[in-house]
Amino acid sequence: MNGTKVHRPVFVLGAPHSGVDLIAHALDRAPGFHIGSGHPSVLDSVYALARRPSMAEDRASGTASLLRAAFAESWQLTPLTCPMCPGGPVPAREAAAPCRHAAETARYGDASPDLLYCATALSAAFDDAAFVQIIRDGRDVVADMLADERALAWFRPALANLEHELPNPFFGIETEEERAEYPRLSNAAKCALRWRGAVRLSARLRGALGPDRLMTLRYEDVFGGEVEAAEQLREFTGARVSALELVREDSGVGTWRKRLGVEEREAVRTVAGAELSRLGYAKGH
């Protein structure tokens, strides 16, 4: 890629609004690292697999090729695609050539939204990949999702097509009973289902991938523990992560207490109470 052999790419995973962007930003600012996010070719592949997870099993070889091709496109650093280049008119002969930042990039990765849902396929496509996953209190996640029109858009009937896949980790639906009940659920309950499905998938990944390939961070532990989190990331990924890149003025930790109404809190507790307890979040009511 850009004249460099891609070695141990790093993928950042998590439920929506769990802090993936925070970790991705810190890694992307490390010398020699390029962490992409949201490239159209990657998103097309991610959502195809997220909504039809059986594709990864039924067409394993084709899925691996699809993912490798998508990331090969997204990792190209040219004057037109590099986020560090100033932009503006570029001579045609230079437009497709690697930019000056490409020569400085030795490691690649991605933190696109919902990358978690194709983690198993990514592991097969990149057999030396490293995965960093982040877990956040589901109540704060639901509060943020309810304020995000793009997150809520997935619940529209035209997009929430649940006829072909069961279980469906993307929507958090695991049984026929849940699928039948889904159209009648509130948005808060649907958000909680997505969080529940994500943390269950994260737990399965911890069982499938060894500690040399997967590390897990708790969002709440990063704040006040930026130095420790940066050291963990450095040790695991080899990136010279700065603790300063993990600092935020407003972490949003615990804001669900002000942002969720009584009915929304009850919906989250009903749907995901077991996971909140298992992860130690149910203590703070």
C-alpha positions in Angstrom: 0.0 0.0 0.0 1.6 3.3 -1.2 4.8 1.3 -1.6 4.6 -0.2 1.9 3.7 -3.7 2.9 0.7 -3.6 5.2 1.6 -5.3 8.5 -0.7 -5.8 11.5 -3.4 -3.4 10.5 -5.4 -2.0 13.5 -9.2 -2.0 13.6 -11.1 -0.1 16.2 -14.5 -1.6 17.2 -17.4 -0.7 19.4 -21.2 -0.1 19.6 -22.4 3.2 18.2 -21.4 6.1 20.3 -19.1 4.0 22.5 -15.9 6.1 21.9 -14.5 4.5 18.8 -13.7 8.0 17.4 -11.7 8.9 20.6 -9.4 5.9 20.2 -9.1 6.3 16.5 -8.1 9.9 16.8 -5.3 9.0 19.3 -4.0 6.2 17.0 -4.2 8.4 13.9 -2.1 11.1 15.5 0.7 8.6 16.3 3.7 8.9 14.0 3.6 6.6 11.0 -0.1 5.6 11.5 -3.0 6.2 9.2 -6.4 5.3 10.6 -9.2 5.6 8.1 -12.9 6.0 8.8 -16.0 6.1 6.7 -14.6 5.6 3.2 -17.5 4.7 0.9 -16.0 1.4 -0.3 -15.5 0.3 3.3 -18.9 1.4 4.4 -20.5 -0.5 1.5 -18.7 -3.7 2.5 -19.3 -3.2 6.3 -23.1 -2.7 5.9 -23.5 -5.5 3.4 -21.9 -7.9 6.0 -23.6 -6.3 9.0 -27.0 -6.7 7.6 -26.3 -10.2 6.2 -23.7 -11.8 8.5 -24.3 -15.2 6.8 -22.3 -13.9 3.8 -19.1 -14.2 5.7 -19.7 -17.9 6.2 -21.4 -18.8 2.9 -18.8 -16.9 0.8 -15.7 -16.7 3.0 -13.2 -16.4 0.2 -15.2 -13.8 -1.7 -15.9 -11.8 1.5 -12.2 -11.7 2.3 -11.4 -10.4 -1.2 -14.2 -7.8 -0.9 -12.8 -6.5 2.4 -9.2 -6.4 1.2 -10.2 -4.5 -2.0 -12.2 -2.0 0.0 -9.4 -1.2 2.4 -6.9 -1.1 -0.4 -8.9 1.7 -2.0 -9.5 3.5 1.3 -5.8 3.4 2.3 -4.5 5.0 -0.9 -2.9 8.3 0.1 -2.8 10.7 -2.8 -3.1 14.5 -3.0 -6.8 14.1 -3.5 -7.5 11.5 -0.8 -5.0 12.2 2.0 -6.7 14.1 4.9 -3.3 15.8 5.7 -2.8 17.3 2.2 -4.0 20.9 1.8 -6.4 20.2 -1.1 -7.0 22.4 -4.0 -6.1 21.9 -7.7 -3.7 19.1 -8.4 -2.0 18.4 -11.7 -3.5 15.3 -13.4 -0.1 13.5 -13.5 0.1 13.8 -9.7 -3.5 13.1 -8.7 -3.2 9.3 -8.6 0.4 9.1 -7.3 1.1 8.7 -3.6 1.4 12.0 -1.7 4.3 13.0 0.5 2.5 11.7 3.6 2.3 8.2 2.1 6.1 7.8 2.5 5.8 8.6 6.2 3.0 6.0 6.8 4.1 2.6 7.9 1.0 1.3 9.6 -2.7 1.3 8.6 -6.0 0.8 10.2 -9.7 1.7 10.3 -12.4 2.9 12.7 -15.4 3.1 10.4 -18.8 3.1 12.0 -20.2 -0.4 12.8 -16.9 -2.1 11.9 -17.6 -4.4 14.9 -20.2 -6.3 12.9 -17.7 -7.7 10.4 -14.9 -8.3 12.8 -14.8 -12.0 12.3 -14.6 -11.5 8.5 -11.9 -8.9 9.0 -9.9 -11.4 11.1 -10.1 -13.9 8.3 -9.2 -11.3 5.6 -6.2 -9.9 7.6 -4.8 -12.8 9.6 -2.3 -10.6 11.5 -4.8 -7.8 12.3 -5.0 -6.2 15.8 -8.3 -5.3 17.2 -9.0 -2.6 19.8 -12.6 -2.7 21.1 -14.1 -0.2 23.5 -17.1 -0.8 25.8 -19.3 2.0 27.2 -22.3 2.2 29.6 -25.3 1.2 27.5 -27.4 4.0 29.1 -25.1 6.7 27.8 -24.9 5.0 24.5 -28.7 5.0 24.2 -28.9 8.6 25.2 -26.5 9.6 22.4 -28.2 7.4 19.8 -31.5 8.9 20.6 -30.0 12.3 19.7 -28.4 11.1 16.5 -30.7 11.1 13.4 -28.3 8.9 11.5 -28.5 6.2 14.2 -32.3 6.4 14.3 -32.5 6.2 10.6 -31.6 2.5 10.8 -35.0 1.8 12.5 -37.0 2.9 9.6 -39.0 0.0 8.1 -37.3 0.3 4.8 -33.9 -0.3 6.4 -34.8 -2.6 9.2 -35.4 -5.6 7.0 -35.3 -8.5 9.3 -36.8 -11.2 7.2 -33.6 -12.9 6.0 -31.2 -13.1 9.0 -31.7 -14.5 12.4 -29.9 -13.9 14.7 -29.1 -10.4 13.5 -26.4 -8.8 15.7 -26.7 -5.4 13.9 -30.2 -4.9 15.3 -29.5 -7.1 18.3 -32.3 -9.5 17.5 -31.7 -13.1 18.5 -35.0 -15.0 18.6 -38.2 -15.2 16.6 -40.1 -13.7 19.5 -37.8 -10.6 19.5 -38.2 -10.3 15.7 -42.0 -10.3 16.0 -42.0 -7.8 18.8 -39.4 -5.4 17.2 -41.8 -3.2 15.2 -43.7 -2.3 18.4 -40.6 -1.3 20.4 -39.8 2.3 21.3 -36.7 3.9 19.8 -35.0 3.6 23.2 -35.6 -0.1 23.3 -34.3 -0.5 19.8 -31.1 1.4 20.7 -30.7 -0.8 23.8 -31.0 -3.9 21.6 -28.3 -2.6 19.3 -26.0 -2.0 22.3 -26.8 -5.4 23.8 -26.1 -7.1 20.5 -22.8 -5.2 20.2 -21.5 -6.1 23.7 -22.5 -9.7 23.3 -20.6 -9.8 20.0 -17.6 -8.2 21.7 -17.7 -10.9 24.4 -17.7 -13.6 21.6 -14.7 -11.9 20.0 -12.8 -12.0 23.3 -13.4 -15.8 23.3 -12.3 -16.2 19.7 -9.3 -14.0 19.5 -6.3 -14.2 21.8 -4.8 -11.3 23.8 -2.2 -10.8 21.2 -4.9 -9.9 18.6 -7.6 -8.2 20.8 -7.6 -5.7 23.6 -10.6 -4.1 25.3 -10.9 -0.7 26.9 -13.7 0.6 29.0 -14.7 4.1 27.9 -15.2 5.3 31.5 -11.7 4.2 32.5 -10.0 6.3 29.8 -11.1 9.6 31.5 -8.8 10.2 34.4 -6.7 7.2 33.2 -5.4 8.7 29.9 -1.8 7.8 30.7 -2.6 4.2 31.5 -4.9 3.9 28.4 -2.2 5.4 26.2 0.4 2.9 27.6 -1.9 0.0 26.9 -2.5 1.2 23.3 1.3 1.6 22.8 2.1 -1.8 24.1 -0.6 -3.5 22.1 -0.4 -1.7 18.8 3.1 -0.4 18.7 1.8 3.1 18.1 3.4 5.9 20.0 0.0 7.1 21.4 0.0 10.4 23.3 -2.1 10.5 26.4 -3.0 14.1 25.5 -4.8 12.9 22.4 -7.2 11.0 24.8 -8.2 14.1 26.8 -11.7 15.5 26.4 -13.3 18.3 28.3 -16.7 16.6 28.3 -16.6 12.9 28.5 -20.4 12.5 28.6 -20.0 9.8 31.3 -23.2 9.4 33.3 -25.2 12.0 31.3 -28.0 9.4 30.8 -29.3 10.4 34.3 -30.3 13.8 32.9 -31.1 12.8 29.3 -33.2 9.7 29.6 -36.8 9.8 30.8 -38.4 7.3 33.1 -39.9 5.2 30.3 -36.6 5.3 28.4 -34.6 4.1 31.4 -37.1 1.3 32.0 -36.8 0.3 28.3 -33.0 0.0 28.6 -33.2 -1.9 31.8 -35.8 -4.4 30.4 -33.8 -5.0 27.2 -30.2 -4.9 28.4 -30.3 -5.1 32.2 -28.4 -8.4 32.3 -25.5 -7.0 30.2 -25.4 -3.8 32.3 -25.0 -5.9 35.4 -22.5 -8.2 33.9 -20.3 -5.2 32.8 -20.7 -3.5 36.2 -22.9 -0.6 35.0 -26.1 -1.4 36.9 -24.8 -0.2 40.2 -25.3 3.5 39.4 -29.1 3.9 39.1 
